[in-house]
Amino acid sequence: MTGTPDLHADDLHRSAQDPALAAIGFLNEVMSRYPEAISFAPGAPHPEFMRDIDTRALTDRFVAHLVDERGFAPDSAQRALYEYGPAQGLINGLVAEALGADQGIRADPREIVITVGAQEALLLTLRALFRHSGGDDLIAIADPCYAGIIGTARLLDIPVVPLREGEAGLDVDHLAAQCREAREQGRRIRACYVAPDFSNPGGARMPLASRHELLDLAEREDLLLIEDNAYGFTATEDDGLPGLKALDSRRRVVHVGTFAKVGFPGARVGYAVADQRVQHGDGERTLAEELAVLKTMTTVNTPPLAQAVVGGLLLDHGRSLAELGRSKAQRYRRNLQCLLDALDRHLGDDLPPGITWQRPAGGFFVRIDIPVAADLALLELSAAEYGVLWTPMGQFSLTDRCDRQLRLSCSYLDPDQIEQGVKRLATFLREEAAA
Ligand SMILES: Cc1ncc(COP(=O)(O)O)c(C=O)c1O
């Protein structure tokens, strides 16, 4: 860049300089500098699942569905793909059917808004629920957590309260204590973000009893739970637990989902189930309808072409998210097992002091505790000298509790790369972290 700058960073919204928002860019940059390194960093779907997507066949399938089942004339069904569409979405009915069949979530299409990824669903939900920026309403977030929710809160100037999350998921007692503390200060926790099934990055899963406790607490404290279910599909059939929304008989949960993992991330299609009733002078609307009003000022509508591709995928898989995700879930479970086995093989005997890892039953991620700071300098060393990349967990946390932890993702690699990568990681940890 040449010449004098035109603007100063201090004059821009402060989220542009927030480390939580900068972390993803930094990781991408490190990966591009070390293309030969084996990377346990990306939480992205395996590239093989992108190979055989026939978008033309999928959109044709969806157009036929519009004509045969939804009463569209053939030319207006075709046009629906290329014109602006309804802000609330085109595939709400199919998503409602799939959620009902697979996850026991009973939602009317009016209670669903189709969004540009789960990310937009989070943005719209937070914007709607928090009347003022920087006010007395707080969002509680299970910590460590997905960078997308911290970033959204920062973007909207919503104050955040981090909550402890252990291997058994969100600490519900901690949330109760934080609600009391906020009340004593004349503030309130308005909403709580939680991923009960195999959280990113912690890999935590909440037992059934804590899910019920959390729902009861939400009712007592009059707060809403924002449930993010990106990785729930990786549970085995006999190990599945009902999500918060399936257990929610009091409309306390806004459920956020994505097609990024069961489908493909480039579609940028997600959704929110928001069945809460909102009173207006002239009647009632669902919260999903309110979110759709806000959406007209963010992305106007989720691209109909992308929705048609996702709709086609659902139609091709018996209108079932579980069916759509089945072969993917199998691969991710196999990869996770390979990763855990390789860690046992290469680090388990004569385990260096201070190194431990957890054993999630699903999801993409394994967390490793090490005895030194897992920071960007250590990552750089790991990449340059040992040819292996991982993600510092501190980037996903609002506290310093995760500063000596790293996250490994198993989704993007093949078993032989996992084996090779763990071998390199074990050498690196023995020589650098345990030294
Ligand atoms: C917890 C969590 N939620 C949501 C998403 C996906 O969001 P999107 O649909 O915007 O790609 C991810 C992707 O990494 C995630 O880890």
Ligand as a Chemical Component Dictionary entry (heavy atoms), coordinates in Angstrom:
data_LIG
# 
_chem_comp.id                   LIG 
_chem_comp.type                 NON-POLYMER 
_chem_comp.pdbx_formal_charge   0 
_chem_comp.three_letter_code    LIG 
# 
loop_
_chem_comp_atom.comp_id 
_chem_comp_atom.atom_id 
_chem_comp_atom.alt_atom_id 
_chem_comp_atom.type_symbol 
_chem_comp_atom.charge 
_chem_comp_atom.model_Cartn_x 
_chem_comp_atom.model_Cartn_y 
_chem_comp_atom.model_Cartn_z 
_chem_comp_atom.pdbx_ordinal 
LIG C1 C1 C 0 -20.589 -24.499 16.507 1  
LIG C2 C2 C 0 -20.777 -24.110 15.080 2  
LIG N1 N1 N 0 -21.925 -23.563 14.700 3  
LIG C3 C3 C 0 -22.157 -23.263 13.406 4  
LIG C4 C4 C 0 -21.207 -23.507 12.442 5  
LIG C5 C5 C 0 -21.482 -23.302 10.984 6  
LIG O1 O1 O 0 -21.960 -22.124 10.671 7  
LIG P1 P1 P 0 -22.322 -21.765 9.167  8  
LIG O2 O2 O 0 -23.608 -22.450 8.835  9  
LIG O3 O3 O 0 -22.477 -20.272 9.221  10 
LIG O4 O4 O 0 -21.206 -22.193 8.284  11 
LIG C6 C6 C 0 -19.990 -24.027 12.791 12 
LIG C7 C7 C 0 -18.940 -24.217 11.775 13 
LIG O5 O5 O 0 -17.786 -24.317 11.999 14 
LIG C8 C8 C 0 -19.768 -24.359 14.147 15 
LIG O6 O6 O 0 -18.623 -24.926 14.540 16 
# 
loop_
_chem_comp_bond.comp_id 
_chem_comp_bond.atom_id_1 
_chem_comp_bond.atom_id_2 
_chem_comp_bond.value_order 
_chem_comp_bond.pdbx_ordinal 
LIG C1 C2 SING 1  
LIG C2 N1 SING 2  
LIG C2 C8 DOUB 3  
LIG N1 C3 DOUB 4  
LIG C3 C4 SING 5  
LIG C4 C5 SING 6  
LIG C4 C6 DOUB 7  
LIG C5 O1 SING 8  
LIG O1 P1 SING 9  
LIG P1 O2 DOUB 10 
LIG P1 O3 SING 11 
LIG P1 O4 SING 12 
LIG C6 C7 SING 13 
LIG C6 C8 SING 14 
LIG C7 O5 DOUB 15 
LIG C8 O6 SING 16 
# 
